[in-house]
Amino acid sequence: MKPFSKILLLPLVVFVAGCNIFNVEDNEGTRGRGAKAFDPYSSSASGAISLSLLAFNGCAILPNGEPVTRGDLSRAVFNYPDQCQFLNDGYFGLGPARPPTARLTVVRDTLYFLRELSMTDALINSDHMDFADKQAPATWMRKHSRFKSLDWSGLTVGRENWKSLGFGSFQREVFYENAAWMLSNDDTLTVDVLDSSGVIRATQTYSRQDFLAESPSTGRTRASWMATGVGAPRFPGDTVPQPGSFNPPVYHTGVKVSFANSTNPFKTFRMPDVAGEGVIRVTWSLMPEEPFLFPVTFVREAERETSCYKLGADGLATNEKVACGFGLEQAVHLNKPQNGKYFMPGDTLDLLVSLQDGDGNALHPQNLLPSWNDFMGGQSNGIGYFNDKMLLVFRDTSSTESGFKVVGPLQDLKTVYGTYALPYFSYPVSGEPQFYVAPGMPDAFPGYAAAKQPTRYSVKLSDDAKPGTYLIMLKGHRAVDGERLNRLDSFFFQVGQEKPTTYPGQIGNCQTCHNGVNSLDNLHHGLSVDNVEACKTCHFEPQVGHVSDFIHRMHMNSRKYKQNKSDCTFCHLTRESAVRPSLVACNSCHISSHGTEYFAEQFEDLQNTPNAYGNCANACHGVTPPAGHILPTR
């Protein structure tokens, strides 16, 4: 059976229900520890904390989506709303504004740098529900959104993207492009930290070029109109929404301004050593008269919550409570194989997950993770879970999809096209990880939302599991005191033989550009470049984006990618990896490589042949590759 799409599953659940043996390496060596390297992305280990500032419809929000209160800040000094819209209210519209209660805390007398600024202004099902009208969303953006004072001259209707949600349902997104403000490259962001009286206590200025991720291709700055849960169009240009999973569809009009992953994180500022409340004010040079406000509460290091746990000699949490620090470390403890060296096909893995702060303190008791309600209420020691509303409403690209995945053997981790028949063992079989909190369940079952989640899991290897080195990936998210972290850590074990095996080695060279603070360790999921070939084990189905699509789009559309965009040998190490044409792969760069000739194939499910993800063009381009591309010779 085809796996459920996480996006599609969320509302459907509501409807339907009403001895550690790992060899862990990090050859890239970019994280930095203590005095050996000053890498601000190493949290308190290096002295500077990465600051993420998020806002939705005019109010600052926490990474769980909850809006931040103005507290006792003077209205006369700070023009910040008393009431905010709550994006966690639902998928099908935003409820009336009401007073928020969440607080954004930062630590006094501590060095920070701006890692991310993401601000979204959106309408949900309140307007722009005409499937054929592309003008009305653009008019709202230019004349009524919170970003209306930007220079919108030159705005055009750009790429139209149809993303499969599974089961014949799609998300249609129309992008608006080429506005003058989108093309700017010399604008700045001035960060001021003010006390409750409005006195500036710290300041720093960043340029747009100080951030690596800023474009729609990376899920960042975008202006778009979207319909979620519609059926496939009947023909090119079809302006009548076809029945899909939602009736009616969910419509979203939004402008998102997002700059992330600092290329100059050594440009820091120190939080003032003052008590009480204050504001972080960000002034964008393209909107100089309309600064963005983020109310904060200053806390002392000594005042941080004593809600973490000291680790024992076994590396697991004891009952001794200690104060929590910054950072996120992940570990997994595995049962010992019967022969003491490697597991056999059909064996069961017993996994025990342990999440810790950067100071080596457990973030949770030994056998239980926080509940969903703990996460939403700010009582999870920063541990984050997958929040579908941050994904669909805020359009967040790092929507805290915490969980794990087991795959192997490494040498068989091939990129698959247009199929669920994987040539390797995978748990789960779908692209998504095994979530600690299952999508949709907290909304469907209140009891589930209140339940603590387990740290122990069992995974049975298939009876025909091939011998070699297998991989456990832990995907984690934590947000505490202004710091928002994503990590994906790799742990290895042997099956069927003691001799290690390695990845196929078909793609690479990422470290040529991604090194130092721009290392893959410090970007998006936080996966080391040493394990970049593991990306394909999640990104093979349309619901989560096929690796051949988004990797090409991300780099081909980047102003920061300076390599020859026709030279496939820069990333593809073998000819086999480069000559795998598909509509998705080609269209990622060429938008519409065959026009509407293969229109229907774009909307076929993954298991149907032919489809946009399959190697349907092998008989053509596989034999005679496009002349304009430089391909590996071997």
Secondary structure as GFF3:
##gff-version 3
##sequence-region A 1 634
A	DSSP	alpha_helix	6	17	.	.	.	ID=ss1
A	DSSP	three_ten_helix	34	36	.	.	.	ID=ss2
A	DSSP	three_ten_helix	40	45	.	.	.	ID=ss3
A	DSSP	beta_strand	48	56	.	.	.	ID=ss4
A	DSSP	beta_strand	59	61	.	.	.	ID=ss5
A	DSSP	three_ten_helix	87	89	.	.	.	ID=ss6
A	DSSP	beta_strand	105	107	.	.	.	ID=ss7
A	DSSP	beta_strand	111	124	.	.	.	ID=ss8
A	DSSP	alpha_helix	135	143	.	.	.	ID=ss9
A	DSSP	beta_strand	156	166	.	.	.	ID=ss10
A	DSSP	beta_strand	169	177	.	.	.	ID=ss11
A	DSSP	alpha_helix	180	183	.	.	.	ID=ss12
A	DSSP	beta_strand	188	195	.	.	.	ID=ss13
A	DSSP	beta_strand	200	207	.	.	.	ID=ss14
A	DSSP	three_ten_helix	208	210	.	.	.	ID=ss15
A	DSSP	beta_strand	211	213	.	.	.	ID=ss16
A	DSSP	three_ten_helix	216	218	.	.	.	ID=ss17
A	DSSP	beta_strand	222	231	.	.	.	ID=ss18
A	DSSP	beta_strand	250	262	.	.	.	ID=ss19
A	DSSP	beta_strand	269	270	.	.	.	ID=ss20
A	DSSP	beta_strand	276	284	.	.	.	ID=ss21
A	DSSP	beta_strand	292	299	.	.	.	ID=ss22
A	DSSP	three_ten_helix	301	303	.	.	.	ID=ss23
A	DSSP	beta_strand	308	311	.	.	.	ID=ss24
A	DSSP	beta_strand	317	322	.	.	.	ID=ss25
A	DSSP	beta_strand	329	334	.	.	.	ID=ss26
A	DSSP	beta_strand	348	356	.	.	.	ID=ss27
A	DSSP	beta_strand	368	369	.	.	.	ID=ss28
A	DSSP	alpha_helix	372	376	.	.	.	ID=ss29
A	DSSP	alpha_helix	388	392	.	.	.	ID=ss30
A	DSSP	beta_strand	403	408	.	.	.	ID=ss31
A	DSSP	three_ten_helix	410	412	.	.	.	ID=ss32
A	DSSP	beta_strand	425	427	.	.	.	ID=ss33
A	DSSP	beta_strand	434	435	.	.	.	ID=ss34
A	DSSP	alpha_helix	441	444	.	.	.	ID=ss35
A	DSSP	alpha_helix	446	450	.	.	.	ID=ss36
A	DSSP	beta_strand	453	454	.	.	.	ID=ss37
A	DSSP	beta_strand	456	460	.	.	.	ID=ss38
A	DSSP	beta_strand	468	480	.	.	.	ID=ss39
A	DSSP	beta_strand	483	495	.	.	.	ID=ss40
A	DSSP	three_ten_helix	510	512	.	.	.	ID=ss41
A	DSSP	three_ten_helix	516	518	.	.	.	ID=ss42
A	DSSP	three_ten_helix	520	522	.	.	.	ID=ss43
A	DSSP	three_ten_helix	529	537	.	.	.	ID=ss44
A	DSSP	alpha_helix	547	556	.	.	.	ID=ss45
A	DSSP	three_ten_helix	568	570	.	.	.	ID=ss46
A	DSSP	alpha_helix	575	578	.	.	.	ID=ss47
A	DSSP	alpha_helix	583	590	.	.	.	ID=ss48
A	DSSP	three_ten_helix	600	603	.	.	.	ID=ss49
A	DSSP	pi_helix	618	622	.	.	.	ID=ss50
###
